[in-house]
Amino acid sequence: MPEKQCQGLRFAELLKLAQEEVDELFPWDVEDLMENKVPFILLDIREPYEYRKLRIENSINVPRGLLEIACDWGYDETVPRLVEAKKEKIIIACRSGNRSLLAAKTMKCMGYEDVYSLKTGLKGWNEYELPLVNDQGVVDIEAADDYHMAHVTEAQKGPRAVSD
């Protein structure tokens, strides 16, 4: 994306630009791939503490902040399986489908040919009642619902417009 096109954009505007270039799959699309044994890599780009709490079984975790160097040779964070997967189907997941959209755009820029973002993220996965796991086993749907609730503070909401 040209530099001038990116200047001063807000998060929602960045997402809109990424949506123009990245294909998204819904949870039921991924479920169909799994049921039909279509090979793909499920890449969870959330932070490690998020991944430990709940995740899709058999996903691999590479935090968004390390993605670019995980996808390239020569770094401590290099993930050989990802570097060698430029022609493989990769589905990227996060909590709600926003970070994964930006990550998919980045991977496409890096030459990955078959990359998708999980639309609605793990939140939508749970709402569709597909299983999420942690180190103890399957996570209860209601517990996962609670985990996915937004916890935005007043300070994080930002200044409010004053109406006359």
Secondary structure, DSSP 8 states (H G I E B T S, - for coil): --HHHHTT--HHHHHHHHHTT-EEE-HHHHHHHHHTT---EEEE-S-HHHHHH-B-TT-EE--GGGHHHHTSSSSTT--HHHHT-TTSEEEEE-SSSSHHHHHHHHHHHTT-SEEEEETTHHHHHHHTT---EETTEE--HHHHHHHHS----HHHH-------
